[in-house]
Amino acid sequence: MARTRYTLAYDHANMVPAPAAAAATETIFKTEDGILLAYGTAATNVAPLTTAALWAPGCLYIKVVDSGSVLYLNTGTKASPSWTDQK
């Protein structure tokens, strides 16, 4: 069956949910430049979020916690990621 704009409702209703946030980071979108979108419960100053050559410049990381989620942006480079919260 060909995918068309008329099948979007069916596709969205049958999407597989992503795993719940955990200390292990879940990647949502990754390119050859590195990870561009991810989520988890880990603080941004601990591994794996400080791992060089993994996070693309401009990457968004969503820290999901019960007290309120925070969006972080990699303002550093791929070789040296630096996370800034976007409150």
N, C-alpha and C positions, 0 to 999 in steps of 0.2 A: 504494500500500500504506500503510495507516495505521500510525503509529508507536505501539508499545505497549511495556510493560516487557519483553515477551517478545522484542523485537527488539534489546534493548540489547547483547547479546553480539555480534550481527552488526555493529551500528553501531560498537562499540568495536574490533573486530577490523579494521575497514575505515577507521579514522580516518587522515586525512592527517597525517603528522608536520609539526611546526613547523620553521622554519628553525633552523639551528644558531646559537648565541649569537655575536654579533659586536659590534664597536664601535658599529654602528648599533643603536639600541634597538628591540626588537620589542615591540609592544603586544599583550597577551593579552586585556585587558578594558578597555573605555572607555565612559564614560557622558557625559551632558550636563555633569556636573560636572568632567570631565577623566579622565585615565588613572588607573585603579585598580590595575592589575596589569601589570607589564612585566618584561622580562629583557634582558640584554646583558653585554658585557665592560667597558663604560666605567666609569671611576671616577665617584663621585657629585658631584665638585666641578668637572666639566667639562660643556660643552654636549653634548648637549641636556638633560641632567638638571637644569640650573639655569635652563632656560627658563621664564619666568613664564607663567601662564595656560594651562599644559599639564597639570600634575600635580595631581590632586585631593588634598585633605587626607586622610591615611590611606592613600595609595597605597603599594603594596608593589613594590619593585624587587629582582629577584634578579640579583646580579652573579655570573656564571658564569665561573670561572677554574679552571685545572688544579690549582692548589694548594689549592683548597677554595672553595666558594661561600659568599657572604654575603648575608643578607637585610637590606634597608634599608627604613625606614618614613619617609614624608614627615610629619614632625611640624610642618611649617610650614603655610603657607596656599597657596592656588592662585596668588596673586599673588607669593608669595615662598617657594618650596619650600626645605625644610631637611631633609636626610637624616640619619637616626640608624641606626647598625647595630644589629641585633637578635641579637647573639651570645649 
